[in-house]
Amino acid sequence: MSEIKLSTEGIRYIALFEKLTGATVRDCIIDDGRIIYVIKAGDMGAAIGKNGDHINRMKKTVDKHIDLVEYSEEPVTFIKNAFGPVTVKSVNIVNRNNKRLAYVEVSNKDKGLAIGRNGKNIEKVKLVAKRHHDIDDVILQ
């Protein structure tokens, strides 16, 4: 795992999120009008809250879209978590030309959701996979 550097703004967002939700945040990425939080394994329930109370309060407070990814030491599990509600059939991580590539198989009906509007969802997965597991690219199959 490469060293993660947080901006002052990122540190503030982490402190606010942890205060509002009680969940532990491992990483915070501020990206184009949204905040991506990587949550400690097992803390996803606390991060979301009953009926989504915690996450909704956080969205109102910061007025930005918020994405949550549950952390895992295991890259395959981490990538599956990063895709959120999309059902991932398989993840195959290979080394090719000095690059780590993750080939992710999802059903045809879930491909649009996996990619997201303007590619936002797949970009999120690529970003967190690179930051936490040094995976150079994530390829949908």
DAPENOR-V285936 format. One record per residue. N is the residue number from 0. RES is the residue in one small letter. PHI is phi in whole degrees, 0 to 359 (none if undefined). PSI is psi as a letter, one per 40 degrees, with the letter a starting at -180 (* if undefined). BURIAL is I if it has 9 or more other ideal C-beta (glycine too) atoms within 8 Angstrom, else O. Layout:
# DAPENOR-V285936
N/RES/PHI/PSI/BURIAL
N/RES/PHI/PSI/BURIAL
This chain:
# DAPENOR-V285936
0/m/none/h/O
1/s/283/i/O
2/e/290/h/O
3/i/261/h/O
4/k/251/h/O
5/l/254/i/I
6/s/280/i/O
7/t/301/d/O
8/e/298/d/O
9/g/298/d/I
10/i/296/d/I
11/r/297/d/O
12/y/296/d/I
13/i/296/d/I
14/a/300/d/O
15/l/296/d/I
16/f/298/d/I
17/e/295/d/I
18/k/293/d/O
19/l/284/d/I
20/t/249/d/I
21/g/83/e/O
22/a/275/i/I
23/t/266/h/O
24/v/259/h/I
25/r/267/d/O
26/d/200/i/I
27/c/218/h/I
28/i/240/h/I
29/i/262/h/I
30/d/219/h/I
31/d/50/f/O
32/g/81/e/O
33/r/220/i/I
34/i/238/h/I
35/i/253/h/I
36/y/255/h/I
37/v/260/h/I
38/i/262/i/I
39/k/304/i/I
40/a/306/h/O
41/g/92/e/O
42/d/260/e/I
43/m/298/d/I
44/g/300/d/O
45/a/294/d/I
46/a/296/d/I
47/i/280/d/I
48/g/82/i/I
49/k/296/h/O
50/n/55/f/O
51/g/75/e/O
52/d/303/d/O
53/h/295/d/I
54/i/294/d/I
55/n/293/d/I
56/r/297/d/I
57/m/296/d/I
58/k/300/d/I
59/k/294/d/O
60/t/295/d/O
61/v/264/e/I
62/d/54/f/O
63/k/222/i/O
64/h/288/i/O
65/i/237/h/I
66/d/248/h/I
67/l/243/h/I
68/v/230/h/I
69/e/277/h/I
70/y/288/i/I
71/s/211/h/I
72/e/296/d/O
73/e/276/h/O
74/p/303/d/I
75/v/296/d/O
76/t/296/d/O
77/f/300/d/I
78/i/295/d/I
79/k/300/d/I
80/n/297/d/I
81/a/295/d/I
82/f/282/e/I
83/g/62/b/I
84/p/288/e/O
85/v/288/h/I
86/t/279/h/O
87/v/264/h/I
88/k/286/d/O
89/s/202/i/O
90/v/229/h/I
91/n/237/h/O
92/i/260/h/I
93/v/231/i/O
94/n/256/h/O
95/r/217/h/O
96/n/51/f/O
97/n/60/f/O
98/k/233/i/O
99/r/265/h/I
100/l/243/i/I
101/a/246/h/I
102/y/265/h/I
103/v/245/h/I
104/e/255/h/I
105/v/233/i/I
106/s/291/i/O
107/n/302/d/O
108/k/291/d/O
109/d/264/e/I
110/k/300/d/I
111/g/299/d/O
112/l/293/d/I
113/a/296/d/I
114/i/281/d/I
115/g/82/i/I
116/r/297/h/O
117/n/56/f/O
118/g/75/e/O
119/k/299/d/I
120/n/292/d/I
121/i/294/d/I
122/e/297/d/I
123/k/300/d/I
124/v/298/d/I
125/k/299/d/I
126/l/297/d/I
127/v/287/d/I
128/a/294/d/I
129/k/292/d/I
130/r/293/d/I
131/h/256/d/I
132/h/225/e/I
133/d/50/f/O
134/i/265/h/I
135/d/286/d/O
136/d/206/i/O
137/v/240/h/I
138/i/243/h/O
139/l/279/i/I
140/q/238/*/O
